[in-house]
Amino acid sequence: MVSYKKLWKLLIDKGINKKELIELSGISSSSVAKLTKGHNVTTDVLCKICKTLNCDFKDIMEYIPN
């Protein structure tokens, strides 16, 4: 399972809400909804988020074994 808790914490630390993330990164609201639910998204979406937040995958997500 993949957790995006690190993404939500990073957004709080940077003072960015989900709507602003959508506007700044160009990802869709449905992608953010998938992230919120812990569902799969494309690496393109993850790359856009990392570029926007100037971070790496490890900063926004982590693998959690079942």
TINU-443738 format. One record per residue: residue number from 0; x, y, z of N, C-alpha, C in turn; residue in three letters. Coordinates in steps of 0.02 Angstrom, whole numbers. Atoms other than C-alpha are relative to their C-alpha. Layout:
REM TINU-443738
NODE	NUM	X	Y	Z	X	Y	Z	X	Y	Z	ALA
...
This chain:
REM TINU-443738
NODE	0	42	-59	0	0	0	0	45	62	0	MET
NODE	1	-36	-63	2	59	177	-36	-38	52	41	VAL
NODE	2	30	-53	-41	27	317	88	25	68	-25	SER
NODE	3	-17	-68	20	24	500	39	-2	49	58	TYR
NODE	4	2	-43	-59	23	566	218	56	52	-2	LYS
NODE	5	-56	-46	4	193	645	185	-17	60	-45	LYS
NODE	6	21	-54	45	116	747	43	-43	50	38	LEU
NODE	7	46	-45	-36	-21	818	154	38	40	53	TRP
NODE	8	-41	-36	-50	106	862	290	42	53	-34	LYS
NODE	9	-41	-48	36	219	946	162	-41	60	-23	LEU
NODE	10	44	-55	20	73	1049	96	-14	46	59	LEU
NODE	11	12	-41	-60	33	1107	273	62	41	17	ILE
NODE	12	-63	-35	-16	216	1150	304	13	58	-47	ASP
NODE	13	-11	-52	49	220	1253	144	-58	49	-5	LYS
NODE	14	58	-45	0	51	1334	177	-40	-2	-65	GLY
NODE	15	36	9	64	-27	1263	18	-59	-47	11	ILE
NODE	16	58	45	-6	-202	1190	10	-7	-40	-65	ASN
NODE	17	9	44	58	-265	1059	-113	-18	39	-63	LYS
NODE	18	21	-40	58	-346	1188	-226	60	36	-30	LYS
NODE	19	-60	-34	24	-183	1285	-238	47	-50	-33	GLU
NODE	20	-42	52	31	-89	1123	-275	-24	-14	-71	LEU
NODE	21	29	12	67	-207	1092	-421	19	56	-47	ILE
NODE	22	-15	-58	43	-181	1268	-488	74	6	-16	GLU
NODE	23	-72	-8	10	8	1271	-465	30	-56	-42	LEU
NODE	24	-31	58	33	45	1096	-530	-33	-19	-66	SER
NODE	25	35	19	61	-86	1078	-666	-29	-70	2	GLY
NODE	26	32	66	-4	-149	911	-600	-75	9	8	ILE
NODE	27	74	-5	-3	-335	873	-601	-25	-10	71	SER
NODE	28	30	10	-65	-451	877	-453	-14	-74	12	SER
NODE	29	12	72	-9	-488	693	-485	65	-35	22	SER
NODE	30	-64	28	-23	-302	655	-462	10	13	74	SER
NODE	31	-6	-17	-72	-304	745	-294	-49	-44	40	VAL
NODE	32	48	43	-34	-460	646	-247	28	-71	7	ALA
NODE	33	-32	66	-3	-367	484	-289	54	-1	53	LYS
NODE	34	-53	-4	-50	-219	539	-184	-29	1	71	LEU
NODE	35	32	-6	-66	-334	583	-39	-24	-68	24	THR
NODE	36	26	66	-17	-408	407	-45	55	-54	0	LYS
NODE	37	-54	48	2	-237	325	-64	-1	-45	-61	GLY
NODE	38	4	40	62	-277	262	-239	60	14	-45	HIS
NODE	39	-55	-8	46	-154	243	-382	-8	61	-44	ASN
NODE	40	-3	-55	49	-103	393	-488	60	-13	-44	VAL
NODE	41	-55	11	46	15	403	-635	64	34	26	THR
NODE	42	-63	-32	-19	198	445	-615	3	71	-26	THR
NODE	43	2	-68	26	163	599	-721	-29	48	52	ASP
NODE	44	31	-41	-53	50	666	-582	50	10	56	VAL
NODE	45	-49	-5	-54	183	628	-451	58	46	-20	LEU
NODE	46	-54	-43	24	316	713	-558	-20	74	2	CYS
NODE	47	25	-70	-1	209	871	-575	-2	26	71	LYS
NODE	48	2	-21	-70	184	876	-387	71	14	26	ILE
NODE	49	-69	-9	-23	369	853	-353	33	62	-30	CYS
NODE	50	-28	-60	32	416	987	-479	-28	63	34	LYS
NODE	51	32	-58	-31	291	1108	-401	25	12	71	THR
NODE	52	-20	-6	-70	345	1073	-222	76	-3	9	LEU
NODE	53	-73	5	-2	530	1056	-266	22	-55	48	ASN
NODE	54	-15	56	-44	542	885	-186	8	-64	-40	CYS
NODE	55	-8	66	31	567	699	-223	-58	-45	20	ASP
NODE	56	55	47	-15	447	551	-223	0	-19	74	PHE
NODE	57	-5	21	-70	510	499	-51	-28	53	49	LYS
NODE	58	25	-54	-42	453	668	16	-76	4	2	ASP
NODE	59	73	-5	5	271	644	-34	-37	-67	9	ILE
NODE	60	33	66	-5	239	457	-22	45	-51	33	MET
NODE	61	-39	55	-27	294	298	63	-38	-66	-9	GLU
NODE	62	29	67	6	266	112	40	-10	-28	70	TYR
NODE	63	16	31	-64	180	28	185	-21	-73	-14	ILE
NODE	64	17	70	12	183	-163	181	-64	-19	37	PRO
NODE	65	63	22	-31	18	-249	220	13	-41	62	ASN
